[in-house]
Amino acid sequence: MKLIVVTGASKGLGLAICVRLLNEGYKVVGISRTMTDEFKVLQKEFRKALFRIEYDFSNTNDIQNLVRTITRAHGSIYGLINNAALGHDGVLGTMHETQIKELIAVNIESPILITKYASRSMLMKLQGRVINIGSIIASTGFNGLSVYGATKASMSGFTKSLARELGRAKITVNTIAPGYMATAMTSGLEGEKLKSIERRSPLGHLATVEDVSGTVSYLLSDDAKNITGTTITVDAGSTA
Ligand SMILES: NC(=O)c1ccc[n+]([C@@H]2O[C@H](COP(=O)([O-])OP(=O)(O)OC[C@H]3O[C@@H](n4cnc5c(N)ncnc54)[C@H](OP(=O)(O)O)[C@@H]3O)[C@@H](O)[C@H]2O)c1
């Protein structure tokens, strides 16, 4: 059973990724700050394949230990899905420095550090997949999301160079850039603002967490072994 680590597994996209991967026979370790009823239900269904570790990625000091705990309990890591992120919005001029620092710690520093330690386990096996979750906001921009946008844009830069570094060990590194998906992170977007996002989609609807988890599953599959260093946009054409 290949072991996949999914950060931000308690809800939204991370939970949908867990559902998809468990149904495909992977063993999954999900990381989040909180436990949710949905995750509990999933754990009951997949007793022997789904595990959870509580960790807050605003603390970047214990990530080496976090990875050590996972590999000691479950063996080497095949895939890492860097999905956990915060979506604080606000005009830069009035945004608190603590919020800016938290966005950078959770959305940039933590994914880099967890990849550093998880990739060691992949390097020993000469196989592995790193999948970073970016956002179309990284390339389109959105009023009030400058810091979030900066953190998401960093994922594609990280992906490009790391793909060069890890390629010789047959480890692939890619980013998925989703468009708007209905989750807790976007629950504040409604009314005319949401309608105008929907109107931008040539397919007449928006992408879902299931669409994006399907792309994660593809990137983990053998069919995607020669895809690395790229960003795949899943946005129902919103940025076309
Ligand atoms: N929703 C969208 O429209 C959209 C669009 C483009 C990209 N994305 C990206 O998709 C990914 C998933 O977003 P989502 O919409 O599913 O958001 P969400 O529903 O808010 O879920 C975020 C997940 O990250 C975890 N998380 C947040 N802060 C954390 C921290 N400090 N430590 C540990 N875990 C933390 C949360 O768990 P706990 O709260 O339990 O810790 C939760 O499981 C993110 O990378 C986001 O940037 C989302």
The ligand as an SDF file (V2000), in Angstrom:
LIG
                    3D

 48 52  0  0  0  0  0  0  0  0999 V2000
  -11.4760   26.9750   -2.1310 N   0  0  0  0  0  0  0  0  0  0  0  0
  -10.9940   27.5470   -3.1980 C   0  0  0  0  0  0  0  0  0  0  0  0
  -11.7050   28.1910   -3.9780 O   0  0  0  0  0  0  0  0  0  0  0  0
   -9.5280   27.4130   -3.5490 C   0  0  0  0  0  0  0  0  0  0  0  0
   -9.1010   27.9140   -4.7730 C   0  0  0  0  0  0  0  0  0  0  0  0
   -7.7690   27.7770   -5.1330 C   0  0  0  0  0  0  0  0  0  0  0  0
   -6.8910   27.1300   -4.2840 C   0  0  0  0  0  0  0  0  0  0  0  0
   -7.3220   26.6700   -3.0920 N   0  0  0  0  0  0  0  0  0  0  0  0
   -6.3420   25.9740   -2.2480 C   0  0  0  0  0  0  0  0  0  0  0  0
   -6.8340   24.6810   -1.9500 O   0  0  0  0  0  0  0  0  0  0  0  0
   -6.2930   24.2390   -0.6990 C   0  0  0  0  0  0  0  0  0  0  0  0
   -7.4220   23.7500    0.1870 C   0  0  0  0  0  0  0  0  0  0  0  0
   -8.3070   24.8320    0.4500 O   0  0  0  0  0  0  0  0  0  0  0  0
   -9.8050   24.6190    0.9180 P   0  0  0  0  0  0  0  0  0  0  0  0
  -10.6320   25.4850    0.0710 O   0  0  0  0  0  0  0  0  0  0  0  0
  -10.1010   23.1630    1.0340 O   0  0  0  0  0  0  0  0  0  0  0  0
   -9.7380   25.3040    2.3620 O   0  0  0  0  0  0  0  0  0  0  0  0
  -10.4080   24.9200    3.7500 P   0  0  0  0  0  0  0  0  0  0  0  0
  -11.7390   24.2940    3.5340 O   0  0  0  0  0  0  0  0  0  0  0  0
  -10.2870   26.1430    4.5840 O   0  0  0  0  0  0  0  0  0  0  0  0
   -9.4170   23.7930    4.3150 O   0  0  0  0  0  0  0  0  0  0  0  0
   -8.0960   24.1010    4.6400 C   0  0  0  0  0  0  0  0  0  0  0  0
   -7.4370   22.9070    5.2890 C   0  0  0  0  0  0  0  0  0  0  0  0
   -6.1330   23.3120    5.7250 O   0  0  0  0  0  0  0  0  0  0  0  0
   -6.0140   23.0460    7.1140 C   0  0  0  0  0  0  0  0  0  0  0  0
   -5.2200   24.0790    7.7630 N   0  0  0  0  0  0  0  0  0  0  0  0
   -5.3970   25.4090    7.7010 C   0  0  0  0  0  0  0  0  0  0  0  0
   -4.5170   26.0380    8.4920 N   0  0  0  0  0  0  0  0  0  0  0  0
   -3.7620   25.0700    9.0630 C   0  0  0  0  0  0  0  0  0  0  0  0
   -2.6870   25.0780    9.9800 C   0  0  0  0  0  0  0  0  0  0  0  0
   -2.2230   26.2060   10.5230 N   0  0  0  0  0  0  0  0  0  0  0  0
   -2.1490   23.8940   10.3680 N   0  0  0  0  0  0  0  0  0  0  0  0
   -2.6350   22.7310    9.8860 C   0  0  0  0  0  0  0  0  0  0  0  0
   -3.6380   22.6550    8.9890 N   0  0  0  0  0  0  0  0  0  0  0  0
   -4.2020   23.8090    8.6010 C   0  0  0  0  0  0  0  0  0  0  0  0
   -7.4500   23.0410    7.6450 C   0  0  0  0  0  0  0  0  0  0  0  0
   -7.5570   22.2020    8.7690 O   0  0  0  0  0  0  0  0  0  0  0  0
   -7.7830   22.7440   10.2730 P   0  0  0  0  0  0  0  0  0  0  0  0
   -8.5740   24.0130   10.1940 O   0  0  0  0  0  0  0  0  0  0  0  0
   -8.4430   21.6090   10.9410 O   0  0  0  0  0  0  0  0  0  0  0  0
   -6.4000   22.9330   10.7480 O   0  0  0  0  0  0  0  0  0  0  0  0
   -8.1910   22.4060    6.4830 C   0  0  0  0  0  0  0  0  0  0  0  0
   -8.1230   21.0030    6.5720 O   0  0  0  0  0  0  0  0  0  0  0  0
   -5.5100   25.4310   -0.1480 C   0  0  0  0  0  0  0  0  0  0  0  0
   -4.1500   25.2620   -0.4500 O   0  0  0  0  0  0  0  0  0  0  0  0
   -6.0830   26.6230   -0.9060 C   0  0  0  0  0  0  0  0  0  0  0  0
   -5.1520   27.6810   -0.9920 O   0  0  0  0  0  0  0  0  0  0  0  0
   -8.6140   26.7970   -2.6840 C   0  0  0  0  0  0  0  0  0  0  0  0
  1  2  1  0
  2  3  2  0
  2  4  1  0
  4  5  1  0
  4 48  2  0
  5  6  2  0
  6  7  1  0
  7  8  2  0
  8  9  1  0
  8 48  1  0
  9 10  1  0
  9 46  1  0
 10 11  1  0
 11 12  1  0
 11 44  1  0
 12 13  1  0
 13 14  1  0
 14 15  2  0
 14 16  1  0
 14 17  1  0
 17 18  1  0
 18 19  2  0
 18 20  1  0
 18 21  1  0
 21 22  1  0
 22 23  1  0
 23 24  1  0
 23 42  1  0
 24 25  1  0
 25 26  1  0
 25 36  1  0
 26 27  1  0
 26 35  1  0
 27 28  2  0
 28 29  1  0
 29 30  1  0
 29 35  2  0
 30 31  1  0
 30 32  2  0
 32 33  1  0
 33 34  2  0
 34 35  1  0
 36 37  1  0
 36 42  1  0
 37 38  1  0
 38 39  2  0
 38 40  1  0
 38 41  1  0
 42 43  1  0
 44 45  1  0
 44 46  1  0
 46 47  1  0
M  CHG  2   8   1  16  -1
M  END
$$$$
